[in-house]
């Protein structure tokens, strides 16, 4: 293990991590909000929770580039809202 691995990353990388984690928590909390409102949750919501938690974990590990984690975060929000509208159309 070299000294480079012990040095802190650049500040922009930490900002990207915080941004990604906050957006991820928002996305993960939405299916739970649906559950609390309706006392039932379709299986697709559980898939969404699992998928987004994996994405958050991967982005957290590899988020060296701010625009990449931002892009993934906005893609997660878009996926959430598309899935949410699909749930409402079924009901």
N, C-alpha and C positions, 0 to 999 in steps of 0.2 A: 504494500500500500504506500503510494507516494504522498509527498507533502501536498500535492495539488488536490488530492481527494479530501484532505482535512480542512482546506481553506473554504470559507463560506462562498456561496454562489453570489452572483450579482443581484442587486436589489430588484431589478426588473423581473427576475425569475421568481422571487418571493411574492411579488405583486401578482404575477400570473398564477401562482399556486393558490393564493388567498382568493382571487377572483374565481378560479375554477372550483374550489371547494365550496364557496358561497352559492354559486349557481347550481352546483351538484346537490347541495342540501335542499335548495328550493325545489329542484326537479324530483328528488327522492321524497320530499314531504307531500307532494301533490296527491299521489295515489292514497296515502294515508289519510289525507283530508277527505277524499271521496269516501273512504271506508267509514270514517267517523260520521259523515253526513248520512250515508245510506245504510250503514251496518252490513254492507256486502261489497265485495270487490271482485270484478271479473279476473280471470286468470291472466289476461293480458297485462293487467296492472302489476301483477307480481313479476311477470317477465320484464316489464319496464323498469321496475325497481332493481332487479338483478343486472340487467343490461347497463343501466346508468351507473350502478355502483362499480362495475368492472371498468367502464369508461373513465370514471373519476379516478380510480386507482391507477390506471395506465397513464392518464394525462398527468397525474401528480408525479409519477415516477419520471416521465419523459418530458416534462414541460420546461424545456430550456428556452423555448422561443415563445414570447408573449402572444404573438398573433395566432400561433397554433392552438394554444389552450383557449384563447378567446373564441376562435372559430369552432372548436369542439363544444365549448359551452353554449354558444348560440345554436349549434346544431341540436344539442340536447334539449334546449327550450323549444325549438321548432318541432322536434319529435314528440315532446310532451303534449304540445297543443294540438298536433295532428291526431295523436292517440286519444286525447281527451274529446275532441270533436267526433271521432269515430265511436267512442263509447256513448256519447249523447245521441247520435243518430240511431244506434241499436236500441236504446231504451225507449 
